Amino acid sequence: MALIIAGERSGVGKTTVTLALLSYLSKRGLQVQSFKVGPDYIDPMFHKYVTNRACRNLDPVLTSESYVKKCFYKYSRLSEYTLIEGVMGLFDGVKTSPLPLSLVRRGVDNFASTAHIAKLLNLPVLLVIDCSRLSGSVAAIVHGYSSFDKDIQIAGVVLNRVGSDRHLSLLKNSLQSLPIPIIGVLKRQDNITIRDRHLGLVPTAEIPELNQLIDKLANLGENCFDWENLLPLLQNTEISPPSPPSSPTHSLPKIAVAYDKAFNFYYQDNLDLLQELGAELIFWSPLKDKNLPKDIRGMYFGGGFPEVFAQQLAENNRTRDAVKAAIVSGMPTIAECGGLMYLCEQIVDMNGKSWEMVGVLPTKSVMDKRLTLGYRRATALQDSLLVDAGKTIYGHEFHRSSLIVDSDKPLYQTYRFDCDEFMGKEGWNSPPNIHASYIHMHWGNSREIPQKFVDKCRVFDSLGNVKDYLNLTPFPSP
């Protein structure tokens, strides 16, 4: 069994409730596997920090319904308890018209919503309600959510941001007429705040007081929930041992994965796939390291916050030069969103100040207040490092920057996922060993994409045409 934490809308406290439960279970030494509905990167960072297990994304837009089920059953069986954090409000999803019918069950409404995942996996839901401006009306809300779709089982509710004992009494009296138990009650916790900024929560690596915060959340988890009713909903009845890793049949091309405070938006499944396909991942920091890792044959720059650390990235000019030399020499390179920004000539930050970057893409990345957000359906306009011309991929954009100059050889023609609204042409494929785009992809249902990347890295390994450059004595540390 597993339980999905859902909200009656965004901002009601799903993440706080989820982290409180995960923190308490982990504090007791229990094994718990977490999942996150949707394309989110930062919430899974918090999950992993608490549980010491990689959180897995369940997103049928980026992958497929079949992959969501495969991923869930594969990893949930490896732990004692399983918890899924939902996305937005319970029934908030997207239209399915652009998706091939082979990827969608007919009759699915609110595709990729928390409710969709609950029905797909046949799991109960714990509904979190923001009670800060409610009293008697709470019963109408719970009744509406529990009766809107009879295929959704509301196993209980969590009353969040309760103001006082009297307030709680009013809420309980209102809910007495409904056969849905109150599983948790959280008072207004002004001392528990997770900082945020322009793209959501501040990532875990940037919160020095994170351990104290987790301790407070664990205390909430211990004291604010009805564990007698809650624990059976989370407990797995069957636990399977992990399968032994398969031995690669080819040489292991080393791929440098940028991972630090500036670049940390990666789907764990993508990293796992690269390793399963025969790559050796070498994690390094464009912020701190003074050279590229030795003997690498490919580079992967994920998303993140290069704009926040633009000065530090700019000052590490020797590493920028090494990255540029490797790319110019033909090294296969993936750059998603923040990675694309890093490969530009400059990043112009929120204060309008310009910072020198790698410079292999002849454009600037400029921060502004406009948020670009949403699922994308994109068709490849030419053969590239990762996809062949004419292939359709599904991805996600989430950024507040834009490029001054568009590519004259764009990667994709893009549309909004849930309609045929043309979004434009975007991404860079020049030189041809670069795949740079604002679109984040999850490769779970498109194994051929990472396979193509690993194969290109393996061929580059046999050429070895930058070997002498990369094996120079490392630059001294500061």
ZIHU-V156984 format. One record per helix or strand of 2 or more residues. SS is the DSSP state (h for helix, s for strand). FROM is the first residue (numbers start at 1). TO is the last residue. If there is no record, write none. Layout:
ss=SS from=FROM to=TO
ss=SS from=FROM to=TO
This chain:
ss=s from=3 to=7
ss=h from=14 to=27
ss=s from=32 to=37
ss=h from=42 to=51
ss=s from=56 to=58
ss=h from=65 to=76
ss=s from=81 to=89
ss=h from=101 to=103
ss=h from=114 to=121
ss=s from=124 to=130
ss=h from=138 to=148
ss=s from=154 to=162
ss=h from=165 to=175
ss=s from=182 to=187
ss=s from=196 to=197
ss=s from=200 to=201
ss=h from=204 to=206
ss=h from=210 to=223
ss=h from=227 to=234
ss=s from=254 to=258
ss=s from=263 to=265
ss=h from=268 to=276
ss=s from=280 to=284
ss=s from=296 to=301
ss=s from=303 to=304
ss=h from=310 to=315
ss=h from=317 to=328
ss=s from=332 to=336
ss=h from=338 to=343
ss=s from=344 to=348
ss=s from=354 to=356
ss=s from=361 to=380
ss=s from=392 to=403
ss=s from=412 to=416
ss=s from=422 to=426
ss=s from=434 to=437
ss=h from=447 to=463
ss=h from=467 to=470
